[in-house]
């Protein structure tokens, strides 16, 4: 699927599997019909690179984050921006909805995580603790927010109390993105040391480091049943899929250009994107 004019950095499926959202450095979010593979809307308004996009659990909203320092919420049916959230002092690098859709988290180069009430669009809290830019986040079904930072750590926060529960110390390199399994028992985080780390949320210990060997890892995604974990391995021009139980790489999806975005749908369709600046940008679906 073609349409973006600059690097696609994140993609996200709607919960009903019908739509795919893609965020790109061309300052837009595109919505794609998965069945027809056609772009049905281009969401324009951000004034700098778009760094992330996520559907709300009920599929009515898309949240987008940008290096322009804002979070935008878009109505999926009308394709209109319904609110712009201001709260961060620097670039906003990613976001995640709680499983009930009541809370949206956003992370920023200002070292903070903001929690937003999606009914009132008010800032509920600003979480501080990271010592460098925060680049990724996800919220488990139990309300545990994970945030990943270039301070080389993953922090776990209780969304209800807004307190930091624990700090997961990774390797001595930047931590990029993260994702939970649907049941919240496993967390994956990607690092510039070319690994995807798996964390057991019951013990809060690292249980595996999946290695690409040649490239830093970026957006990651678990299959719906948690059996597989996929990650974009940017500069290697591949996305890799590992079996979570055996920890073996079971698929290497190769393209001609960098792959940053990587996301499973609820029925285990995998979306990836490839493209370098100044070259044609494409989004691919794999089955």
PyMOL commands that set and color helices and strands:
alter all, ss='L'
color gray80, all
select helices_A, chain A and resi 234-236
alter helices_A, ss='H'
color red, helices_A
select strands_A, chain A and resi 8-13+19-24+28-33+38-44+50-55+61-66+70-75+81-86+92-97+103-108+112-117+123-128+134-139+144-149+153-158+163-169+175-180+186-191+195-200+205-211+220-222+228-233+238-243+249-254+259-264+270-274+282-286
alter strands_A, ss='S'
color yellow, strands_A
deselect
rebuild
show_as cartoon
